[in-house]
Amino acid sequence: MIWRTAEKRMTSTVEYVATIEEVPPRRSEWRRLVRVFWRRKLAVVGLVIVLALIVVAIFGPLIAPYDPYKTNIGNKLAPPSSEHWFGTDAVGRDTLSRVVYGARTSLVVALGAVLLGAVIGQLLGLLAGFFGGWVSHVIMRLIDALMSIPMIVLALVISSVLGGGIKNVIIALAIGGIPGQCRMMCAQTMSVKENDYVLAGRTMGVSNWRIMLRHIYPNAFAPCLVIMTVSLGATILAEAGLSFLGAGINAPAAAWGSMIKDGYKYLLTNPVLSIAPGVFIMLAVFGFNMFGDGLRDALDPRLRGTL
């Protein structure tokens, strides 16, 4: 009887081990994120647009058919043709070449402004959420003051004071993007710092900076990454608005906003001068917005069932 019981237990153990071996290996987190993101068709379209914009920005000199700064008064305001697909502007410059080079300008400004604003805003939010108390009150009141002013108005004032040019436009747009990053990082930090591994680190005497940078920040960064991605499209639009108003990047530099400004005078005779850069702005904003929405759905388990 005892022998039969032992035999049954051994058989059950063997079957249990075999069942464990038959269980398929667990997918990695990266594969899961890619699978969830790939199911969002609009997000994939946005990714394609973003990659195309990056390729155009990097290989602009090879893609542009002409020098975007070379003038030809004898061929000014030429309509679209096989030689100049988008025609020429008021001083004979090829519009297609300037649109291609404008992609590089917009991408550099957007990346620079978003990264600079994210570094400053996330650092302030990390400090406010971790320490709380008077540190949080001082930082968040400053952020509230910045948020009370619309981003485009704040950027317009700062850009007008500093002057035009890529560097000054980046600084102006970065300051306008600080509040969103700061508030999101502050909220995430206040949530993450209550986890057990953070409390265990404090008990073991780990320094505050090590806890913030090694344990809290990596676990609070995902929502901020989504905001950064979506902000790229908004920053491109804001830069175009500043250039259109004359407070951003002005001619002869190739920028989509200044191209629309120069071409709106000829909307009735040669509308492609403004329509071409306007369409590219629309595609860039759409691409970054859809790409950001896809990242949001992939990183947030509560939203994986929605489009």
C-alpha positions as CSV (number, residue, x, y, z in Angstrom):
1,M,0.0,0.0,0.0
2,I,2.8,2.3,0.9
3,W,4.6,1.4,-2.3
4,R,1.5,2.2,-4.4
5,T,1.1,5.6,-2.7
6,A,4.8,6.5,-3.4
7,E,4.4,5.4,-7.0
8,K,1.3,7.6,-7.5
9,R,3.1,10.6,-6.0
10,M,6.1,10.0,-8.3
11,T,3.8,9.8,-11.3
12,S,2.0,13.0,-10.3
13,T,5.4,14.7,-9.9
14,V,6.6,13.6,-13.3
15,E,3.3,14.8,-14.9
16,Y,3.6,18.2,-13.1
17,V,7.2,18.6,-14.3
18,A,6.1,17.7,-17.9
19,T,3.3,20.2,-17.7
20,I,5.7,22.9,-16.6
21,E,8.1,22.1,-19.5
22,E,5.2,22.3,-22.0
23,V,4.3,25.9,-20.9
24,P,5.6,28.2,-23.7
25,P,8.3,30.7,-22.6
26,R,7.0,34.1,-21.5
27,R,7.3,36.9,-24.1
28,S,9.7,39.7,-23.2
29,E,8.4,43.1,-22.3
30,W,9.8,44.6,-25.5
31,R,8.1,42.1,-27.7
32,R,4.8,42.7,-25.9
33,L,5.1,46.5,-26.4
34,V,5.9,46.0,-30.1
35,R,3.0,43.7,-30.6
36,V,0.5,46.1,-28.9
37,F,1.9,49.1,-30.8
38,W,1.8,47.2,-34.2
39,R,-2.0,46.6,-33.7
40,R,-2.7,50.3,-33.8
41,K,-2.8,51.1,-37.5
42,L,-2.9,54.8,-37.1
43,A,0.1,54.6,-34.8
44,V,2.0,52.6,-37.5
45,V,1.1,55.2,-40.1
46,G,2.4,57.9,-37.7
47,L,5.7,56.0,-37.2
48,V,6.1,55.8,-41.0
49,I,5.6,59.5,-41.3
50,V,8.1,60.2,-38.5
51,L,10.7,58.0,-40.0
52,A,10.2,59.6,-43.4
53,L,10.6,63.0,-41.9
54,I,13.8,61.9,-40.2
55,V,15.2,60.5,-43.5
56,V,14.3,63.7,-45.3
57,A,16.0,65.8,-42.6
58,I,19.2,63.7,-42.6
59,F,19.6,63.2,-46.3
60,G,18.2,66.6,-47.4
61,P,21.2,67.6,-49.5
62,L,20.9,64.4,-51.5
63,I,17.1,64.6,-51.9
64,A,16.8,68.3,-52.7
65,P,17.1,68.8,-56.5
66,Y,18.5,72.4,-56.2
67,D,20.3,74.7,-53.8
68,P,17.6,76.1,-51.6
69,Y,19.4,79.4,-51.2
70,K,20.3,80.0,-54.8
71,T,18.2,82.8,-56.3
72,N,17.2,83.2,-60.0
73,I,15.2,86.4,-60.5
74,G,14.6,85.5,-64.2
75,N,12.7,82.5,-63.1
76,K,10.7,83.9,-60.1
77,L,7.2,82.7,-59.3
78,A,7.4,79.9,-61.8
79,P,4.4,77.5,-61.7
80,P,4.9,73.8,-60.9
81,S,6.7,72.0,-63.7
82,S,8.9,69.0,-64.4
83,E,11.9,71.0,-63.5
84,H,10.4,72.6,-60.3
85,W,7.8,70.4,-58.9
86,F,6.5,73.0,-56.5
87,G,7.5,76.0,-58.6
88,T,9.8,78.8,-57.4
89,D,9.3,81.7,-54.9
90,A,9.5,85.4,-55.3
91,V,13.3,85.4,-55.8
92,G,13.5,82.2,-58.0
93,R,14.4,79.7,-55.3
94,D,13.2,76.1,-55.8
95,T,10.2,75.6,-53.4
96,L,10.7,71.8,-53.2
97,S,14.3,72.2,-52.1
98,R,13.4,74.7,-49.5
99,V,10.6,72.4,-48.1
100,V,13.1,69.6,-47.9
101,Y,15.6,71.7,-46.0
102,G,12.8,73.1,-43.9
103,A,12.2,69.6,-42.5
104,R,15.7,69.6,-41.0
105,T,15.1,73.0,-39.4
106,S,11.8,72.0,-37.9
107,L,13.1,68.7,-36.6
108,V,16.2,70.3,-35.0
109,V,14.1,73.0,-33.3
110,A,11.5,70.4,-32.1
111,L,14.0,68.0,-30.8
112,G,16.1,70.7,-29.1
113,A,13.2,72.4,-27.5
114,V,11.5,69.2,-26.3
115,L,14.7,67.7,-24.9
116,L,15.7,70.9,-23.1
117,G,12.2,71.4,-21.7
118,A,12.1,67.8,-20.6
119,V,15.4,67.9,-18.8
120,I,14.5,71.0,-16.8
121,G,10.8,70.1,-16.3
122,Q,11.4,66.5,-15.3
123,L,14.2,67.5,-12.9
124,L,11.9,70.0,-11.2
125,G,9.1,67.6,-11.1
126,L,11.3,64.9,-9.6
127,L,12.5,67.2,-6.8
128,A,8.9,68.5,-6.1
129,G,7.4,65.0,-6.0
130,F,10.2,63.4,-3.9
131,F,10.8,66.0,-1.2
132,G,7.3,67.6,-1.0
133,G,6.8,70.3,1.5
134,W,8.1,73.8,0.8
135,V,10.1,72.5,-2.1
136,S,7.0,71.3,-3.9
137,H,5.1,74.5,-3.1
138,V,7.8,76.7,-4.5
139,I,8.3,74.7,-7.7
140,M,4.7,74.1,-8.4
141,R,3.7,77.7,-7.9
142,L,6.3,78.7,-10.5
143,I,4.9,76.1,-12.8
144,D,1.4,77.3,-12.3
145,A,2.6,80.8,-13.2
146,L,4.1,79.5,-16.4
147,M,0.9,77.5,-17.2
148,S,-1.3,80.6,-16.9
149,I,0.3,81.9,-20.0
150,P,-0.4,80.1,-23.3
151,M,2.7,78.4,-24.8
152,I,2.6,80.3,-28.1
153,V,2.2,83.6,-26.3
154,L,5.0,82.9,-23.9
155,A,7.3,81.7,-26.7
156,L,6.4,84.8,-28.7
157,V,7.4,87.1,-25.9
158,I,10.6,85.3,-25.1
159,S,11.6,85.0,-28.8
160,S,10.9,88.7,-29.3
161,V,13.1,89.6,-26.4
162,L,16.0,87.2,-27.4
163,G,15.6,87.7,-31.1
164,G,15.2,85.3,-34.0
165,G,17.4,82.4,-34.9
166,I,17.3,78.6,-34.2
167,K,19.0,78.8,-30.7
168,N,16.7,81.5,-29.4
169,V,13.6,79.8,-30.8
170,I,14.6,76.5,-29.1
171,I,15.0,78.3,-25.8
172,A,11.7,80.1,-26.1
173,L,9.8,76.9,-26.9
174,A,11.6,74.9,-24.3
175,I,10.5,77.2,-21.5
176,G,7.0,76.9,-22.8
177,G,7.2,73.1,-22.6
178,I,8.5,72.9,-19.0
179,P,5.2,72.9,-17.1
180,G,3.7,69.8,-18.7
181,Q,6.8,67.7,-18.1
182,C,7.2,69.0,-14.5
183,R,3.6,68.2,-13.5
184,M,3.6,64.7,-15.1
185,M,7.0,63.8,-13.4
186,C,5.8,65.2,-10.1
187,A,2.6,63.1,-10.2
188,Q,4.5,59.9,-11.2
189,T,7.2,60.5,-8.5
190,M,4.6,60.9,-5.8
191,S,3.1,57.5,-6.8
192,V,6.4,55.6,-7.3
193,K,8.1,56.8,-4.1
194,E,5.5,54.9,-2.0
195,N,6.5,51.5,-3.4
196,D,8.2,48.9,-1.2
197,Y,11.6,49.0,-2.9
198,V,11.9,52.7,-2.4
199,L,11.0,52.4,1.3
200,A,13.5,49.5,1.6
201,G,16.2,51.7,0.0
202,R,15.6,54.5,2.5
203,T,15.7,52.0,5.4
204,M,19.1,50.8,4.1
205,G,20.5,54.3,4.1
206,V,20.6,54.8,0.3
207,S,21.1,58.5,-0.6
208,N,18.1,60.5,-1.9
209,W,19.8,61.2,-5.3
210,R,20.5,57.5,-5.8
211,I,16.9,56.6,-5.0
212,M,15.6,59.3,-7.3
213,L,17.8,58.5,-10.3
214,R,18.2,54.8,-10.0
215,H,14.8,53.7,-8.7
216,I,12.1,56.4,-9.1
217,Y,13.0,58.1,-12.4
218,P,13.2,54.9,-14.6
219,N,9.8,53.8,-13.3
220,A,8.2,57.2,-13.8
221,F,9.6,58.0,-17.2
222,A,7.2,56.2,-19.5
223,P,4.3,58.7,-19.3
224,C,6.8,61.6,-19.8
225,L,8.1,59.8,-22.9
226,V,4.5,59.9,-24.4
227,I,4.2,63.6,-23.6
228,M,7.6,64.3,-25.2
229,T,6.6,62.4,-28.4
230,V,3.3,64.3,-28.7
231,S,5.0,67.6,-27.9
232,L,7.3,67.2,-30.9
233,G,4.3,67.8,-33.2
234,A,3.1,70.7,-31.1
235,T,6.5,72.3,-31.1
236,I,6.8,72.0,-34.9
237,L,3.5,73.8,-35.1
238,A,4.6,76.5,-32.6
239,E,7.9,77.1,-34.4
240,A,6.0,77.5,-37.7
241,G,3.7,80.0,-36.0
242,L,6.6,82.0,-34.6
243,S,8.2,82.1,-38.0
244,F,5.0,83.1,-39.6
245,L,4.6,86.0,-37.2
246,G,8.2,87.1,-37.8
247,A,9.6,86.2,-34.3
248,G,11.1,82.9,-35.3
249,I,13.3,81.7,-38.1
250,N,13.2,84.2,-41.0
251,A,14.5,84.2,-44.6
252,P,16.8,83.3,-46.1
253,A,16.8,80.3,-43.8
254,A,14.5,77.5,-45.0
255,A,11.7,77.2,-42.5
256,W,8.1,76.1,-43.1
257,G,6.5,78.9,-41.2
258,S,8.5,81.6,-43.0
259,M,7.8,80.0,-46.3
260,I,4.0,80.2,-45.6
261,K,4.5,83.8,-44.6
262,D,6.3,84.6,-47.9
263,G,3.9,82.7,-50.0
264,Y,0.5,83.8,-48.7
265,K,0.8,87.0,-50.7
266,Y,0.5,84.9,-53.9
267,L,-2.3,82.6,-52.8
268,L,-4.4,83.6,-55.8
269,T,-1.7,83.4,-58.4
270,N,0.7,80.7,-57.0
271,P,-0.9,78.9,-54.0
272,V,1.5,76.1,-53.9
273,L,4.1,78.4,-52.3
274,S,2.0,78.3,-49.0
275,I,0.2,75.0,-49.5
276,A,3.3,72.9,-49.9
277,P,4.9,73.8,-46.5
278,G,1.5,73.8,-44.9
279,V,0.9,70.2,-46.0
280,F,4.2,69.1,-44.6
281,I,3.5,70.8,-41.3
282,M,0.2,69.0,-41.1
283,L,1.8,65.6,-41.9
284,A,4.5,66.1,-39.3
285,V,2.1,67.0,-36.6
286,F,-0.2,64.2,-37.5
287,G,2.6,61.7,-37.5
288,F,4.0,62.6,-34.1
289,N,0.5,62.7,-32.6
290,M,-0.4,59.3,-33.9
291,F,3.0,57.9,-32.9
292,G,2.6,59.3,-29.4
293,D,-0.9,57.8,-29.1
294,G,0.5,54.4,-30.0
295,L,3.2,54.7,-27.4
296,R,0.5,55.6,-24.8
297,D,-1.5,52.6,-25.6
298,A,1.5,50.3,-25.5
299,L,2.9,51.6,-22.2
300,D,-0.4,52.0,-20.4
301,P,-2.2,48.7,-19.7
302,R,-5.5,50.4,-19.0
303,L,-5.6,51.7,-22.6
304,R,-4.5,48.7,-24.6
305,G,-8.1,47.8,-25.6
306,T,-8.7,51.1,-27.4
307,L,-7.6,52.5,-30.7
